[in-house]
Amino acid sequence: LADKPDEYFYEKGSNEYIIDKKDKEKKDEPKVESVVLTLYPENQPTKDLIAERAQIRFKYSDESLDSSTLLYGIKMHRLFELIKTKQDINSALAILLDEGYIVDSEKYQLGKTISEIFDIPEVEQMFDSRWRVLNETEIFDVENDELCRPDRIMIDDDSKQAIVLDYKFGFIEQNKYKTQVESYVKLLTQMGYATQGYILYAKKGKLVKV
């Protein structure tokens, strides 16, 4: 008879599996070797990750935003960062799940939300394959001696046209958002591109030209 496979036991109320390997040759004095495998929760955003993304993404935002809005914005920013065309939605969601930004139960709703955003004709055109896309690309502003980081830049190299798109995930429209995008437009214009700027208020499904 073939050796009986190793047996796996889970101790109720703990987070450990124990593998028992019994010495088959010494049946009268079975020897037990125990190996402990610690289980860790998967696909849960860590506090450090959330804090880091919040500092980067929301330094221009209203400080009164609550934590749930901030977390939603972090997830959506990362999702948009991974998308160049509409066809990238499913793969981007899979990456978010793998990176721990979302859990499996969130995939459907986020996918539905972003698909509805792409139903806006002007937005859909911005995610067309004709563009050379620069997501989260830093640009140095010589005049103000600082690095700028537009959410999305789309460039048509043949026509020397460019579009700057910034995402907002709250409901309040603020002038400082417009000022921020105007500074991006100015930088791209100085580089020789005929540039337009837009703000996408994702929760409202609203695209605003600057």
C-alpha positions in Angstrom: 0.0 0.0 0.0 1.1 3.5 -0.7 2.0 5.7 2.2 -0.9 7.7 3.5 -0.5 11.4 2.7 0.4 13.9 5.4 -2.6 15.1 7.4 -3.5 18.8 7.8 -5.2 20.1 11.0 -6.7 23.5 11.7 -7.1 24.4 15.4 -10.4 26.2 15.9 -10.0 29.7 17.2 -6.4 30.0 16.1 -4.7 31.2 12.9 -2.4 28.2 12.5 -2.4 25.1 10.4 -0.3 22.1 11.8 1.2 19.5 9.5 1.6 16.1 11.2 4.2 13.8 9.6 4.1 10.4 11.2 7.0 8.0 11.0 5.4 5.0 9.1 8.3 2.7 10.0 7.9 3.0 13.8 4.2 2.3 14.2 4.6 1.4 17.8 6.3 4.7 18.6 5.0 7.2 16.2 7.1 10.3 15.8 5.4 13.6 15.2 7.1 16.5 13.5 5.1 19.8 13.7 5.5 22.7 11.3 3.6 25.9 12.0 2.3 28.0 9.1 1.0 31.4 10.2 -1.9 32.7 8.2 -2.1 36.3 7.2 -5.1 38.2 5.8 -4.9 38.9 2.1 -6.0 41.8 0.0 -6.5 44.2 2.8 -5.1 47.8 2.3 -2.7 48.6 5.1 -2.9 51.7 7.2 0.6 52.8 5.9 -0.5 52.3 2.3 -3.6 54.4 2.8 -1.8 57.1 4.6 0.9 57.3 1.9 -1.6 57.5 -1.0 -3.6 60.1 0.9 -0.6 62.3 1.3 0.3 62.1 -2.4 -3.2 62.3 -3.9 -5.0 64.7 -1.7 -2.5 67.4 -0.9 -4.7 69.9 -2.9 -8.0 68.6 -1.6 -10.5 69.9 1.0 -9.1 68.8 4.4 -12.7 68.3 5.5 -13.1 65.2 3.4 -14.0 62.2 5.6 -11.9 59.0 5.7 -14.4 57.0 3.6 -14.2 59.6 0.8 -10.4 59.7 1.0 -10.2 55.9 0.8 -12.6 55.8 -2.2 -10.5 58.4 -3.9 -7.3 56.5 -3.3 -8.8 53.4 -4.8 -10.2 55.2 -7.8 -7.0 57.2 -8.4 -5.0 53.9 -8.5 -7.6 52.4 -10.8 -7.5 55.3 -13.3 -3.7 55.2 -13.1 -3.7 51.7 -14.5 -6.1 52.5 -17.3 -4.9 53.8 -20.7 -7.9 52.7 -22.7 -11.4 51.3 -21.9 -10.2 47.8 -22.6 -7.9 48.0 -19.5 -10.7 48.1 -17.0 -10.8 44.4 -16.1 -7.0 44.0 -15.9 -6.7 47.2 -13.8 -9.3 45.8 -11.3 -7.4 42.5 -11.0 -4.2 44.5 -10.2 -6.0 46.5 -7.6 -7.2 43.3 -6.0 -3.7 41.8 -6.1 -2.1 44.9 -4.6 -4.5 45.0 -1.7 -6.4 48.2 -2.6 -9.7 46.4 -2.8 -11.3 43.1 -1.8 -13.0 40.7 -4.2 -16.5 41.9 -3.2 -15.7 45.5 -4.4 -14.7 44.6 -7.9 -18.1 44.5 -9.4 -19.3 47.9 -8.1 -16.0 49.7 -9.0 -16.2 48.2 -12.5 -19.7 49.3 -12.8 -18.9 52.8 -11.6 -16.0 53.3 -14.0 -17.9 51.8 -16.9 -20.7 54.4 -16.3 -18.0 57.2 -16.3 -16.8 56.0 -19.7 -20.4 56.2 -21.0 -19.9 60.0 -21.0 -19.0 60.6 -24.7 -16.2 63.1 -24.1 -14.6 60.9 -21.5 -14.8 57.9 -23.7 -12.9 59.8 -26.4 -10.1 60.7 -23.9 -9.6 56.9 -23.3 -9.3 56.2 -27.0 -6.2 54.4 -28.3 -5.2 57.4 -30.5 -3.5 59.1 -27.6 -0.1 58.7 -26.1 -1.0 58.5 -22.4 1.1 59.7 -19.5 -0.5 58.7 -16.2 0.9 60.2 -13.0 3.9 61.6 -14.8 5.9 64.3 -13.0 6.6 67.6 -14.7 9.1 70.1 -13.3 7.7 73.6 -13.1 10.8 75.8 -13.4 9.0 79.0 -12.7 7.7 77.8 -9.3 10.6 75.4 -8.6 8.3 72.4 -8.0 7.2 69.1 -9.4 3.7 68.8 -10.7 1.9 65.5 -11.2 -1.2 65.6 -13.4 -3.4 62.6 -13.1 -3.6 62.0 -16.9 -2.0 63.6 -19.9 -3.0 62.6 -23.4 -0.8 63.6 -26.4 -1.4 63.5 -30.1 2.1 63.7 -31.5 1.0 64.3 -35.1 -1.1 67.3 -34.4 0.9 68.5 -31.3 -2.4 68.6 -29.3 -2.6 67.6 -25.6 -5.3 67.2 -23.0 -4.8 67.3 -19.2 -7.3 65.5 -17.1 -7.5 65.6 -13.3 -9.8 63.4 -11.2 -11.8 64.5 -8.2 -13.9 62.1 -6.1 -15.9 64.4 -3.8 -19.0 66.3 -4.7 -17.8 69.9 -4.1 -16.4 71.8 -7.1 -13.7 74.2 -6.0 -11.8 77.0 -7.7 -8.5 75.7 -6.5 -9.0 72.5 -8.6 -9.4 74.7 -11.7 -6.3 76.7 -10.8 -4.4 73.5 -10.4 -5.3 72.2 -13.9 -4.7 75.6 -15.4 -1.1 75.4 -14.1 -0.7 72.0 -15.9 -2.1 73.4 -19.1 0.4 76.3 -19.0 3.3 73.8 -18.6 2.2 71.7 -21.6 1.6 74.8 -23.7 5.1 76.0 -22.9 6.3 72.6 -24.2 4.7 73.4 -27.6 1.4 71.6 -27.3 -2.0 73.1 -28.0 -3.4 72.0 -24.6 -6.9 71.8 -23.1 -7.6 71.0 -19.4 -10.5 69.1 -17.8 -11.6 68.1 -14.4 -13.6 64.9 -14.0 -15.9 64.8 -11.0 -16.3 61.0 -11.0 -19.0 60.6 -8.3 -21.1 63.2 -10.1 -20.4 61.9 -13.6 -19.5 65.4 -14.6 -16.7 66.6 -16.9 -15.7 70.3 -16.6 -13.6 72.1 -19.1 -11.1 74.5 -17.5 
